[in-house]
Amino acid sequence: MSTIAQDIEQTSINTIRTLAMDAVQKANSGHPGTPMALAPVAYELWTKHLRYDPANPVWPNRDRFVLSCGHASMLLYSLIHLAGVKDMSADGQKVLDKPSLPIGEIENFRQWGSKTPGHPEIKHTSGVETTTGPLGQGCGNSVGMAIASRWLAARYNKPGFELFNFNVWTICSDGDLMEGVANEAASIAGHLKLPNLCWIYDNNHITIEGKTDLAFDEDVSTRFRGLGWHVLAVQDANDLAALEKAYQGFLSHEGSPTLIVVKSVIGYGAPTKAGTNKAHGEPLGDEEIKKTKEGYGWPNKKFYVPPEVPRHFQETLGKRGAGLHSDWVSLFKEYEKKYPELAAELWMIQKNELPKGWDSELPKFPADAKGMASRVSGGKVENAIAKKVPWMLGGSADLAPSTKTLIDGATDLEANNPGGRNMHFGIREHGMVAAVNGMVLCGLRAFGATFFVFSDYCRPSIRLAAIMKIPTIVVFTHDSIGVGEDGPTHEPIEQLAACRSIPRLLVLRPADANETAEVWRVAMEQTERPAILCLTRQDLPTLDRTKYAAASGVEKGGYVLADAPGKASPDVILMSTGSEVQYAIAAHEKLVASGIRSRVVSLPSFELFDEQPVGYRNEVLPPAVTKRIGIEAGVRQCWDKYLGMDGAFVGLDTYGASAPYQEIYEHRGITPEAIVAKAREICGK
């Protein structure tokens, strides 16, 4: 048997490689080739440059390491194991005295209940900074993290107190850079000239189908230079000296983000599968692994970790990180004495808390028959919150004049003003939400905004926010056929149903200005799930809350807004959301006047309502009252759980049109008269 090489660097690199091979083989599933290729790239970064303390993986000024090509998860899991990263409590606030990934978790790769799922998941595995796998998403998150680092520095750093200066290192693949979201994010980063962002591009020329030139032969370096990036090249991923030079090139460069193009051989060392797609998405096979280990000078043992390797990681990364962290803690203690208010803010950011009285100035809107668009009232509420929550910031995809999401009196966040609170994402909806997710992962209360029809462009990033349990907020305006003259391309029809289908996503569609204030309150109070606000372009009457129920019922997702006089059970229940609630109210008054007892239920959030105790839900929607009508300018999907077998729906089963919105509602049959007719029909009166 060949003896293990005495070179600790090569031994460490081969440990990463063999752990990846063995884990994928045992699981009979996974991607061994990329960890084998990139082991030197990651080793050089973690042991010599990454500012990270394995003993405290949530230290606020740690460098962020993002594995955007999440299919290569065993690369990250091997690093976490060898570095001895500590585990965290379920709430992410307490460091536990045990490793995040003991060897048993590596052996349990991709199995039920393991902490080593197929793609890395934040809040599931300590040491993972963001959930990746859908290609390009980690790239987008990394841009938001780099923005957050500079924003935190701009607000909290003071002379002699450099609390924030962390860098963001991202490994990305050919697949990442083919995805549009990565290009959107790279364009944002180039515009903002983020000097603390480094993408390490694994240029291995292989995807699942085969050689990348089947579909991809662009000059990536030229593209990124055109996007305003600093581009460096490493011709061989195994050349540690060249990697060192490139990393130093990033660290010494100012004025733009850096792309390091690294040429690698996927499945490096595998005698028959190296450099082929056979090393990408399937196990190598026992015989191939045996021969590969022989080539490495490695014993034919499963999950073998030479004891000197974890010691080496502790002596390099561990000691460096512990020192940097200790210095930071000492600095912060002095900072607390000199800047107690700012220090208190940082504690709240770390704990995902809001200041006391953050909602004390939320506006209350008087009854007004004309009212205002909920995008307008939403802007007023957002500004009232922003006054109280200094780390609330965000922007729109070139639509701020329409979404009404500018923070009054705040400056623009730009390359020369990284501490601004108004962001301009340009027409890059997907990159916007991916970046917002990265900012939220760094503790900021960030939001993005665009028209609701473009939620389709944002959906993958919103879904990942839900998976990650992070409180991202997206403001969607122009939320229905009320868009009017812009026509069907800009009138969302199926988007409400599509968003409601995402588990753990709060969909909030308020009926008037006071409900809008309440949905903003609900969104801000979330700590473990994202929220979208669906707001109108057209004016909505502000309901008279002395006549109708208080808007505070929004916190329960649904509430009785209006009822027939007396205590008798209703004959029919009219359920509605958003801009159509006014039509339900108008129909209700006509029905009551004609002797039909109706009830109006406002349902601004299906998700919140479904979480209420069954007693409350039955009080609002008595099971005995089966004559029910759902009213919404969208498709029926998602409504049947409330409508039951005897219910009806007044809404849409086709697209809108280009015309004044009142005419579209009339022609599509969403009117008080149509609701009255439907109620009479199902009630037999």
GUDO-120210 format. One record per residue (C-alpha): residue in one letter; residue number from 1; x, y, z. Coordinates in steps of 0.2 Angstrom, whole numbers. Each point is the difference from the previous one (the first is absolute). Layout:
// residues N
> a|NUM|X|Y|Z
...
//
This chain:
// residues 685
> m|1|0|0|0
> s|2|6|17|-4
> t|3|4|12|14
> i|4|-9|16|3
> a|5|9|15|-6
> q|6|9|10|14
> d|7|-4|17|-8
> i|8|-14|6|12
> e|9|-7|11|-14
> q|10|-2|-15|-12
> t|11|-6|-11|13
> s|12|-14|13|5
> i|13|-5|2|-18
> n|14|-1|-19|-3
> t|15|-10|-2|16
> i|16|-13|12|-7
> r|17|0|-10|-16
> t|18|-2|-17|8
> l|19|-13|5|12
> a|20|-10|6|-15
> m|21|2|-16|-10
> d|22|-4|-11|15
> a|23|-16|10|5
> v|24|-7|0|-18
> q|25|4|-18|-2
> k|26|-8|-6|16
> a|27|-16|11|-4
> n|28|1|-6|-17
> s|29|-5|17|-5
> g|30|9|17|-2
> h|31|13|10|-9
> p|32|18|-6|4
> g|33|10|8|-14
> t|34|-1|19|5
> p|35|6|-3|18
> m|36|14|-10|-7
> a|37|5|14|-12
> l|38|-3|14|12
> a|39|8|-7|15
> p|40|16|10|-2
> v|41|-10|16|-4
> a|42|-10|-2|16
> y|43|15|-6|11
> e|44|11|15|-5
> l|45|-14|12|4
> w|46|-6|-7|16
> t|47|17|-3|8
> k|48|9|16|-6
> h|49|-13|14|-3
> l|50|-17|-3|7
> r|51|-4|11|15
> y|52|-11|-13|9
> d|53|-1|-7|17
> p|54|-5|-18|1
> a|55|-4|2|18
> n|56|-13|13|-3
> p|57|-7|-2|-18
> v|58|-12|15|3
> w|59|13|13|4
> p|60|-7|16|-8
> n|61|16|5|-9
> r|62|5|-17|-7
> d|63|3|-2|-18
> r|64|-14|-8|-10
> f|65|4|-16|-10
> v|66|-14|-4|-12
> l|67|0|-16|-10
> s|68|-11|5|-15
> c|69|2|-16|-9
> g|70|-9|-9|15
> h|71|0|-17|-9
> a|72|19|0|6
> s|73|-6|0|18
> m|74|12|-13|5
> l|75|14|13|-2
> l|76|-8|11|13
> y|77|-5|-14|11
> s|78|18|-7|0
> l|79|7|18|4
> i|80|-13|2|15
> h|81|5|-17|6
> l|82|19|3|-1
> a|83|-1|17|7
> g|84|-10|-6|15
> v|85|-14|13|-2
> k|86|-11|0|15
> d|87|-18|-4|0
> m|88|-13|14|4
> s|89|-16|-1|9
> a|90|-17|-1|-9
> d|91|-2|19|1
> g|92|17|4|-7
> q|93|5|10|16
> k|94|10|-12|10
> v|95|16|-9|-4
> l|96|-1|-18|6
> d|97|15|-10|7
> k|98|0|-13|-14
> p|99|5|-1|-18
> s|100|-12|5|-14
> l|101|5|-15|-11
> p|102|8|-15|9
> i|103|6|-14|-11
> g|104|-16|-9|2
> e|105|-10|14|-9
> i|106|12|-1|-14
> e|107|-3|-19|-1
> n|108|-19|4|0
> f|109|1|11|-15
> r|110|-17|3|-9
> q|111|-9|-11|13
> w|112|-16|3|9
> g|113|3|11|16
> s|114|18|3|-4
> k|115|8|18|1
> t|116|8|-4|-17
> p|117|-14|2|-13
> g|118|3|0|-19
> h|119|2|19|-1
> p|120|6|11|15
> e|121|-14|7|11
> i|122|2|15|12
> k|123|-8|-3|17
> h|124|2|-19|-3
> t|125|19|-1|0
> s|126|11|12|10
> g|127|13|7|-11
> v|128|-11|2|-15
> e|129|-3|18|-4
> t|130|-15|-2|-12
> t|131|-10|-13|-9
> t|132|6|-4|-17
> g|133|-2|-12|-14
> p|134|-11|9|-12
> l|135|14|7|-11
> g|136|4|18|1
> q|137|-10|3|16
> g|138|16|0|11
> c|139|8|12|-12
> g|140|-15|12|3
> n|141|0|-3|19
> s|142|19|4|0
> v|143|-3|17|-8
> g|144|-13|5|14
> m|145|12|-6|13
> a|146|14|11|-7
> i|147|-12|15|-1
> a|148|-5|-4|19
> s|149|18|0|5
> r|150|3|17|-8
> w|151|-16|7|7
> l|152|4|-6|18
> a|153|17|8|-2
> a|154|-7|16|-6
> r|155|-13|2|15
> y|156|10|-8|14
> n|157|18|2|-3
> k|158|8|15|9
> p|159|18|6|1
> g|160|10|-13|10
> f|161|-15|-12|-1
> e|162|0|-10|-16
> l|163|-13|-12|5
> f|164|-5|-6|-18
> n|165|11|-4|-15
> f|166|-4|-18|-4
> n|167|3|-7|-17
> v|168|-12|-11|-10
> w|169|8|-15|-9
> t|170|-10|-10|-12
> i|171|3|-16|-10
> c|172|-10|-1|-15
> s|173|-1|-12|-15
> d|174|-3|1|-19
> g|175|-18|-3|4
> d|176|-1|14|12
> l|177|7|12|-13
> m|178|-12|-6|-13
> e|179|-15|4|11
> g|180|-8|17|-3
> v|181|-1|4|19
> a|182|19|-1|2
> n|183|2|13|-15
> e|184|-13|11|8
> a|185|9|0|17
> a|186|17|2|-8
> s|187|-6|15|-9
> i|188|-6|8|16
> a|189|16|-4|8
> g|190|10|8|-14
> h|191|-11|15|1
> l|192|3|2|19
> k|193|19|-4|-2
> l|194|-1|-12|14
> p|195|19|-2|5
> n|196|-4|-13|13
> l|197|-8|-13|-11
> c|198|10|-14|-8
> w|199|-7|-13|-12
> i|200|11|-15|-3
> y|201|-6|-8|-16
> d|202|3|-18|-2
> n|203|4|-1|-19
> n|204|-1|-19|-3
> h|205|-9|0|-16
> i|206|-12|-14|6
> t|207|-19|-1|3
> i|208|-12|-14|2
> e|209|-2|-2|-19
> g|210|19|0|-4
> k|211|12|13|-6
> t|212|-6|18|3
> d|213|3|5|-18
> l|214|-16|-10|-4
> a|215|-9|16|6
> f|216|12|12|7
> d|217|16|8|-8
> e|218|0|18|5
> d|219|15|9|6
> v|220|-5|2|19
> s|221|15|11|4
> t|222|-5|12|-14
> r|223|-18|0|6
> f|224|5|4|18
> r|225|12|14|-5
> g|226|-14|7|-9
> l|227|-10|-1|16
> g|228|13|10|9
> w|229|9|-14|9
> h|230|18|-3|3
> v|231|5|-17|-8
> l|232|14|-11|5
> a|233|5|-17|-6
> v|234|7|-16|7
> q|235|5|-13|-13
> d|236|1|-15|11
> a|237|-11|-3|16
> n|238|14|-10|8
> d|239|12|15|-1
> l|240|-1|6|18
> a|241|13|14|-4
> a|242|-11|7|-14
> l|243|-15|-1|11
> e|244|9|9|14
> k|245|5|14|-13
> a|246|-18|1|-6
> y|247|-8|1|17
> q|248|13|14|5
> g|249|-5|8|-17
> f|250|-18|1|6
> l|251|5|6|18
> s|252|11|14|-7
> h|253|-12|6|-13
> e|254|-12|15|2
> g|255|-14|7|-10
> s|256|-9|-16|-7
> p|257|-5|-18|4
> t|258|13|-13|-5
> l|259|-3|-16|-11
> i|260|14|-13|1
> v|261|-2|-12|-14
> v|262|8|-17|5
> k|263|2|-14|-12
> s|264|-3|-17|8
> v|265|-2|-18|-5
> i|266|-16|-7|7
> g|267|3|-16|9
> y|268|18|3|1
> g|269|10|-16|2
> a|270|-13|-12|-5
> p|271|8|-11|-13
> t|272|-15|-2|-12
> k|273|-12|13|5
> a|274|10|16|3
> g|275|-4|14|-12
> t|276|-16|-8|-5
> n|277|-19|2|4
> k|278|1|-17|8
> a|279|9|8|15
> h|280|-14|14|2
> g|281|-16|-7|6
> e|282|2|-19|5
> p|283|11|-10|11
> l|284|17|-5|-7
> g|285|-2|-19|5
> d|286|10|-10|12
> e|287|14|-5|-12
> e|288|2|18|-7
> i|289|2|6|18
> k|290|12|-13|4
> k|291|11|4|-15
> t|292|-2|19|4
> k|293|6|-2|18
> e|294|15|-10|-6
> g|295|4|15|-12
> y|296|-1|11|15
> g|297|11|-11|10
> w|298|-15|-3|12
> p|299|-4|-16|10
> n|300|-16|-9|-6
> k|301|-10|5|15
> k|302|-17|8|1
> f|303|-2|17|7
> y|304|18|1|6
> v|305|5|16|8
> p|306|19|1|5
> p|307|0|7|17
> e|308|13|14|-5
> v|309|-12|7|-12
> p|310|-13|7|12
> r|311|15|6|11
> h|312|6|9|-15
> f|313|-16|9|-3
> q|314|-1|5|18
> e|315|18|7|0
> t|316|-4|10|-16
> l|317|-18|5|-2
> g|318|-5|-4|19
> k|319|14|11|7
> r|320|-1|14|-12
> g|321|-19|1|2
> a|322|0|-1|19
> g|323|12|14|0
> l|324|-10|11|-11
> h|325|-16|-4|9
> s|326|8|3|17
> d|327|7|17|-6
> w|328|-17|4|-7
> v|329|-9|-4|16
> s|330|12|11|10
> l|331|-3|14|-13
> f|332|-18|-1|1
> k|333|0|1|20
> e|334|9|17|-2
> y|335|-12|5|-14
> e|336|-15|-4|12
> k|337|7|12|12
> k|338|3|14|-12
> y|339|-15|-3|-12
> p|340|-13|-9|11
> e|341|-15|4|-11
> l|342|8|-6|-16
> a|343|6|-16|10
> a|344|-17|-3|5
> e|345|-6|0|-18
> l|346|13|-13|-4
> w|347|-6|-11|13
> m|348|-17|1|-7
> i|349|6|-4|-17
> q|350|9|-15|6
> k|351|-15|-6|10
> n|352|-12|4|-15
> e|353|-10|12|12
> l|354|-9|17|-3
> p|355|2|16|10
> k|356|-13|3|14
> g|357|-14|11|-7
> w|358|5|-4|-18
> d|359|-18|0|-5
> s|360|-6|15|11
> e|361|-2|12|-15
> l|362|-9|-11|-12
> p|363|-13|11|-8
> k|364|-18|-2|3
> f|365|-11|5|-15
> p|366|-17|8|1
> a|367|-15|-6|-9
> d|368|1|6|-18
> a|369|-12|-5|-14
> k|370|14|4|-13
> g|371|14|-7|10
> m|372|17|-3|-7
> a|373|9|-14|-9
> s|374|8|-13|12
> r|375|16|3|-8
> v|376|-1|18|6
> s|377|-6|-4|18
> g|378|14|-14|0
> g|379|13|13|-4
> k|380|-6|11|15
> v|381|0|-15|11
> e|382|17|-5|-6
> n|383|7|17|4
> a|384|-7|0|18
> i|385|9|-16|3
> a|386|16|5|-8
> k|387|1|15|12
> k|388|1|-12|14
> v|389|10|-14|-7
> p|390|16|7|-7
> w|391|6|-16|-7
> m|392|-15|-2|-11
> l|393|5|4|-18
> g|394|-5|-6|-18
> g|395|-5|5|-17
> s|396|-9|-5|-16
> a|397|4|-7|-17
> d|398|0|18|-8
> l|399|-18|3|6
> a|400|1|11|15
> p|401|-11|14|-6
> s|402|-14|-14|-3
> t|403|3|-11|15
> k|404|1|15|12
> t|405|14|-9|9
> l|406|13|14|2
> i|407|5|4|18
> d|408|-3|19|2
> g|409|16|10|4
> a|410|11|-15|-2
> t|411|15|0|-13
> d|412|2|-12|-14
> l|413|11|-15|3
> e|414|14|2|-13
> a|415|18|-5|-3
> n|416|5|17|8
> n|417|-13|-1|14
> p|418|-1|-18|6
> g|419|-10|6|16
> g|420|-15|6|-10
> r|421|-17|-8|3
> n|422|-8|2|-17
> m|423|6|-13|-12
> h|424|-2|0|-19
> f|425|1|-18|-6
> g|426|-4|4|-18
> i|427|-11|-11|-11
> r|428|7|-16|9
> e|429|-14|-7|10
> h|430|7|-17|3
> g|431|17|7|5
> m|432|-8|13|11
> v|433|-9|-13|11
> a|434|15|-12|0
> a|435|11|15|6
> v|436|-14|5|13
> n|437|1|-17|7
> g|438|19|2|3
> m|439|-3|16|9
> v|440|-13|-8|11
> l|441|12|-14|4
> c|442|12|13|7
> g|443|-14|7|11
> l|444|-6|15|-10
> r|445|-19|2|-2
> a|446|1|2|-19
> f|447|-14|0|-13
> g|448|-2|0|-18
> a|449|-14|7|-11
> t|450|-8|-2|-17
> f|451|-16|-4|-9
> f|452|-9|-15|6
> v|453|0|-8|-18
> f|454|19|-1|1
> s|455|-1|-11|16
> d|456|2|-13|-13
> y|457|18|7|-3
> c|458|3|0|19
> r|459|-8|-16|5
> p|460|15|-11|2
> s|461|8|12|12
> i|462|-16|2|10
> r|463|-1|-19|1
> l|464|17|-1|7
> a|465|-3|13|13
> a|466|-15|-11|6
> i|467|11|-15|0
> m|468|14|10|10
> k|469|-13|7|12
> i|470|6|18|-2
> p|471|-11|15|1
> t|472|2|7|-17
> i|473|-13|13|-6
> v|474|-6|2|-17
> v|475|-12|14|-5
> f|476|-10|-4|-15
> t|477|-11|14|-7
> h|478|-12|1|-15
> d|479|-7|-16|7
> s|480|-15|-4|-11
> i|481|-10|5|-16
> g|482|-1|16|9
> v|483|16|4|-10
> g|484|-12|4|-14
> e|485|6|8|-16
> d|486|17|-9|1
> g|487|-9|-16|-5
> p|488|1|-19|3
> t|489|19|-1|0
> h|490|1|11|15
> e|491|-16|-6|9
> p|492|4|-14|12
> i|493|-14|-14|0
> e|494|8|-16|6
> q|495|14|8|11
> l|496|-10|0|16
> a|497|-3|-18|-1
> a|498|18|-4|-5
> c|499|7|10|15
> r|500|-13|-8|12
> s|501|7|-17|-6
> i|502|17|3|7
> p|503|1|-7|18
> r|504|5|12|14
> l|505|-3|15|-11
> l|506|-12|14|7
> v|507|-11|7|-14
> l|508|-7|16|6
> r|509|-14|9|-10
> p|510|-8|15|9
> a|511|-17|7|-3
> d|512|3|18|4
> a|513|13|12|8
> n|514|-3|-6|18
> e|515|2|-18|-5
> t|516|16|5|-9
> a|517|7|7|16
> e|518|-4|-16|8
> v|519|8|-12|-13
> w|520|16|11|1
> r|521|0|-3|19
> v|522|-3|-19|-3
> a|523|14|-1|-13
> m|524|13|9|12
> e|525|-4|-11|14
> q|526|5|-16|-9
> t|527|16|-8|5
> e|528|0|-16|-9
> r|529|-10|2|-16
> p|530|-1|12|-15
> a|531|-15|11|-4
> i|532|-6|8|-16
> l|533|-12|15|0
> c|534|-12|1|-14
> l|535|-5|18|-3
> t|536|-11|9|-12
> r|537|3|12|-14
> q|538|-18|7|1
> d|539|-8|10|15
> l|540|-9|-10|13
> p|541|-13|8|12
> t|542|6|1|17
> l|543|-13|-10|10
> d|544|-9|9|15
> r|545|6|-11|14
> t|546|-13|7|12
> k|547|-13|-9|-11
> y|548|11|-15|-5
> a|549|12|-11|10
> a|550|17|7|5
> a|551|14|-4|-12
> s|552|10|-8|15
> g|553|-9|-16|-6
> v|554|13|-1|-13
> e|555|12|-8|12
> k|556|-11|-16|0
> g|557|0|0|-19
> g|558|-19|1|-1
> y|559|-14|8|10
> v|560|-18|5|-1
> l|561|0|17|-8
> a|562|-19|2|-1
> d|563|-16|-10|6
> a|564|-18|1|-2
> p|565|-9|8|15
> g|566|-5|-11|14
> k|567|7|-17|6
> a|568|-7|-12|-12
> s|569|12|-10|-11
> p|570|4|7|-17
> d|571|-9|-7|-16
> v|572|16|3|-10
> i|573|18|5|3
> l|574|9|11|-12
> m|575|19|-3|1
> s|576|12|12|-8
> t|577|18|7|0
> g|578|7|17|-5
> s|579|-8|11|-13
> e|580|-15|-11|-2
> v|581|-5|2|19
> q|582|-9|16|-5
> y|583|-11|-9|-12
> a|584|-4|-13|13
> i|585|-5|14|12
> a|586|-11|8|-13
> a|587|-8|-17|-4
> h|588|-3|-4|18
> e|589|-10|17|3
> k|590|-11|-4|-15
> l|591|-3|-18|6
> v|592|-4|5|18
> a|593|-12|14|-7
> s|594|-9|-14|-10
> g|595|-2|-11|15
> i|596|15|-12|-3
> r|597|11|-1|15
> s|598|18|1|-6
> r|599|17|1|8
> v|600|16|7|-7
> v|601|16|-8|5
> s|602|16|9|-5
> l|603|14|-13|-3
> p|604|16|10|-2
> s|605|11|-16|4
> f|606|-5|-17|-3
> e|607|15|-6|9
> l|608|-3|9|16
> f|609|-18|-5|0
> d|610|4|-18|-2
> e|611|11|1|15
> q|612|-13|6|12
> p|613|-9|-12|12
> v|614|-14|-9|-7
> g|615|-12|8|11
> y|616|4|17|-7
> r|617|-1|-6|-18
> n|618|-17|-8|4
> e|619|-6|17|8
> v|620|5|9|-16
> l|621|-6|-13|-12
> p|622|-13|-10|9
> p|623|0|-18|-8
> a|624|-19|0|0
> v|625|0|15|-12
> t|626|5|-9|-17
> k|627|-6|14|-11
> r|628|16|9|-3
> i|629|7|11|-14
> g|630|18|4|-3
> i|631|4|16|-8
> e|632|17|4|-7
> a|633|7|7|-17
> g|634|10|-16|-2
> v|635|-3|-18|-4
> r|636|-10|-11|12
> q|637|15|-12|4
> c|638|3|0|19
> w|639|-18|6|4
> d|640|-9|-17|1
> k|641|5|-4|17
> y|642|-11|14|6
> l|643|-13|-1|-13
> g|644|-5|-19|3
> m|645|-12|-9|-11
> d|646|-14|13|0
> g|647|11|15|-3
> a|648|3|11|-15
> f|649|14|11|-6
> v|650|-1|18|-8
> g|651|17|2|-8
> l|652|10|-4|-16
> d|653|2|-15|-11
> t|654|9|10|-14
> y|655|11|15|-2
> g|656|-4|18|1
> a|657|0|13|-13
> s|658|6|17|-5
> a|659|-13|13|6
> p|660|-4|11|15
> y|661|0|-12|14
> q|662|-19|3|5
> e|663|-4|-6|-17
> i|664|10|-16|2
> y|665|-8|-4|16
> e|666|-17|3|-8
> h|667|3|-11|-15
> r|668|8|-14|10
> g|669|-15|0|12
> i|670|9|5|16
> t|671|-13|13|6
> p|672|-12|2|15
> e|673|-15|-4|-12
> a|674|9|-17|-5
> i|675|3|-4|18
> v|676|-18|3|5
> a|677|-6|-10|-15
> k|678|11|-15|5
> a|679|-5|1|18
> r|680|-19|0|-5
> e|681|4|-15|-11
> i|682|8|-11|13
> c|683|-12|5|14
> g|684|-15|-3|-12
> k|685|-7|17|3
//
